Amino acid sequence: MAGNSKKVIFAALAGNSLIALTKFAAALYTGSSAMMSEGIHSLVDTGNQGLLLLGLNRSKKPADERHPFGYGAELYFWSFVVAILIFALGAGISIYEGIHKIQYPQPVSHAWVNYAVLAAAMLFEGIATSVAFREFDKSRGKYSYIQAIRRSKNPAIFTVLFEDAAAMLGLLIALVGLLLAQYLNMPIFDGIASIGIGIVLALAAFFLAYETKGLLIGEAANEEDRAEIARIIGETTGITGVNGIITLHLGPDEVLVNASLDFEDKLSAHMVEQITAKLTQKLQHHVPSVKRVFIEAKAWTDA
């Protein structure tokens, strides 16, 4: 999963870096507010991919005395920072730039430059978006895209996916705004397009922040994994009752299982230890995301 995430991020990073440079050059040359907003958008996206790579690398650090459960949640934290940056920098500056252009409208010069840059940007963004969609589609299974995003525990992929989708929509808004500004001779539409881009970014940022917040607070394993964990525990010889099972994602591919179990009274402490060790191995074999298992032996009446 980490390799797939990095592939998606590197593809987006390369595309956004090239696009940001061309958009800023075109904005300075033509004076287009929408193009300047698009340049800011691509620059923010480029920085965001750098933060996601940082989060991925730090999430792989081994557990230590200070962080006994590892650093998997680092990726969740940096993904939340990305959502904040999209809202504060991308959306905020784009809306400000659009309002300024509406208050002080100026005609866009050399419009063909903007159209050429937009065409190139759509090509680069299209390639990056297709890479993100292909990688996300591999893990989507039978679920719709929205359902898969809600279920996903890997924010790196769906963050890039939403960034790319917002970028493509922003490019279309910029194109429509420039066409209306040029052919109706009303520069105000350039500013309106900039505000539209800012609104798209604000909506994308809100959704990403909402999804990442759940991961930061702590989410359980998905329904299938929870059912499999319960099945394996329930079928284990020597266990007479299940007081409770708690699962928690410590990272995209790291699940903690805490189970309170009632063992047969006739079992010795050594036999309980053997059952616990075999159960842990079985859980980790059948549910690969399970990395840590804590089992509490407690009578059903006490629980």
N, C-alpha and C positions, 0 to 999 in steps of 0.2 A: 504493500500500500504506500509506503514512503517513497519507493521508486516511482510509482505512478504519479504521486503528488508532485515530486520534483520535476518530472517531465512536463506536467501541466504548467507549473510555475515558470520554468525556464522558457517554455514556448511563449507564454504571456509576457515575460520580462523582455525577451528579445524584440517581440513585436511592438510593445509599448514604448520602448526606448527609441526605436526608429521613428515611430509615429509622432512622439512628443517633439522631437527635433524638427520634423517637417511641418508640423502644425504651428509651432512657434515662429518659424521662419516665414510661413505664409501669413500669419496674423500680423507680424511686424511689417511685412511688405504691402499688405492690402488694407490693413486697419480694421479687419473684421472682428467684432466682439464675439460672435459665435465661435470663430476659429480660435480665438484666444482662450475661450472657455474650454474648448476641446483640447487645446494644448495643456492647460492646467489639469484637466481630467486625465490625460495620458501620463503626465508627470506624476500625479498622485498615485495612479495605478502602478507605475514603475517602482515607486518607493514602497508601495504596499507589497509587491511581490518580493522585494528585498526583506521586508519584515516577516513575511510568511516563511521564507527560506531560513531566516534566523530562528523562528519558532520551531520549524521542523528539526533543525540541527540541535537546538537546545533540548527538545523533547526526547532526544535519544540518549541524553546523558544518563549514566547508571545511577541507581539509588545510592545515597550516602547517609551518613548519620543524621544530618540536618533534614534531609528529605527522604525518609525511608521508603516512600512509595514512588520514588522516581520523579522525573520532570515532564511526564507526558502532558500535563495540563498547560505547559508553556505554550504549546501550539494554540490552545483555546484562548489564552491571554492575548497573544499577539494578533490573533484573528479579530478579537474584540477591538484592539487598538486600530486595526485596519478599518473597521466599520466606522469608528469615530473620525478617523482622518478623511474618509470619503465624505462624511457629512460636513465636517468643519472646513476642510480645505476645498475639496471638489465642489460640493454643493454650495457652500457659503460664498466662495469667490465667484463662481459662475453666476449666481443670482445677483451679487453685487455688481459684477461687470455688466450684466444685462440691464439692470436698473439705470446704471450710469449711461449706457448707450441709448436708452429710451429718453432720458432727460436731455442728452446732448447728442442727437443723431447726426451721424456723418456718413456720407455715401461710401460704399466699399469700392475700392479701386482694384483693377486687374482681377476681376472676379474669376477668370479662368484658372488662376493660380489656386484659388481655394477649391475649385471643382477638381482639379488634378490631385491635390493633396487629399481631398475627401475620398476620391476613387482609390488612391494608394492605401489610405488608412483602412478603408473597407476591405481591401484585399488582405492586408496584414492581420486585421482583427478577425476576418473570416477564417484565416488559417489557425490562429490561436484559439478561436472559439470552437472550431471543429475538433482540435486536439482535446480541449477540455470536455466537450460533449462525448467524445469517444471513450475517454477514460471514465467519465462518470457513468456512461451507459453500461460499462462492463460490470459495475457493482450495483446497478439499479434493480436487476432482477425483474420480477413481475409487477413492480410498483410503478406508478406514474412518476414523472419528474418531480412534481411537488411533494408527493408522498416520500420519494426517495431522499429528497433534500431534508424533509422533516425527520427522517429516520437516520440520516447519515451522522456518524460520529467523527468524520474527518472534515473539518472546516476548510482545510487548504484547498480541496478540489471545488467545493461548492462556492467558496468565496471568489475564486478565479472565474468560475462559471458565471456568477452574477455580475462580476466586473465586466467580463467580456460582453455579456448580453446588454448591460447598461451602455457599454461603449458603442455597440452597434446601433442601439436606439438613439443614442446621442448624435451619432454621425448622420442618421436620417433626419433628425430634427434640425441639425445644422444645415444640411442640404436644402431642406424645405425653406428654412428661414432666409438663406442666401438667395434662393430662386425668387421668393416673394419680394425681397428687398430690391433685387435687380430689376425684375420685370414690371413691378408696380411702382418702381422709383420711390420706395418708402423704406428708408434705412431703419425705421423703428422695428421692422420685422427681424432684423439681425439681433437686436437686443432681446426681443421676445423669445427668439430661438435660444439665446444664452440662458434666459430664465427657465425655459423648458428643460434644457440640459441639467440645470441645477436641481430642478424638481425630480427628475429621473434619478439622479445621484442620491438625493435625500431619501427617496423611497427605497432604493437598493441598500443604502446604509442602514435604514431602520430595520429592514428585514434581516440583514446579516447580523446586526447587533442583537436582535431578538433571538435568533437561532443560536448564536454563540453564547448568549447569556445562560441558556439552559444547560449548555455543556460546562460552563464555568461553575454553575451552582452544583451540578452533579446529576447525571442521567443514568438510568439503569440500562442494562443490556437490552437488545431488542427482543420482541416477543418470542421469536423462534428460539433464540439462545436460552432465554429464561425457561421456556417449555422443555428444552432438551436437558438443561441442568436439573430441573425438577424431576424429569423422567429417570435420569441416571441415579439420582439420590434415592428416589422412591423404589427403584428396583434393586438397590444394594442390600445384600443379605446381612442381617444383624441389626438393621435399623428398623425400629418399630413405629416411629413417628417423626414427622417433620414439624418442628415448632415454628420455623420461619426461615426464609431464604432472602437475602439481600444481595443485589448486584450493583456495581458502580463502575462506570468507565473512568479509568485513571488517565486514559489517552485514547486516540483513535482505535488502536488495536490492543488495548490492555484493559482487561476486565478483572475486578476484584469480586470474589464470591465469599459471602459470610453466611454460614448455615448453622442453625441451632437444631440439633438432632437428638432424638431419644433412642438410645441403644438398648438392646436386650439386657435385662438385669443379670443374666447368667454369664455374660461376657467378662473376661478378665481385662485389666487395664492394657495388657500387652495385645490382646486380640482387638481391642478398640483402636489401638495405635495402628495395627496392621490394616484394619478396615479403612481407617482414615487415610493412610498412605495410598492404598489402592484406589480409593475413591478420588483422591486428588489427581492421581495419574490419569484416571479414566476421564475426568472432567476436562483436563488439559488436552487430552488426545481428541476427544469428540467435539470440543468447542475450543478451537485454536486461540481465540482471543482471551480465554481465561488464563491469566498468568499468576494470580495469587488466590489461594484458597485458605480460608480460616474456618475451622469447624469447632463448634462449641457443643460439648456433651451435656445435655440437661434433660431431666425427666419431664415428661409432658405435663404432669401435675404442677411442677414448679414453674414451668414456662407460662 
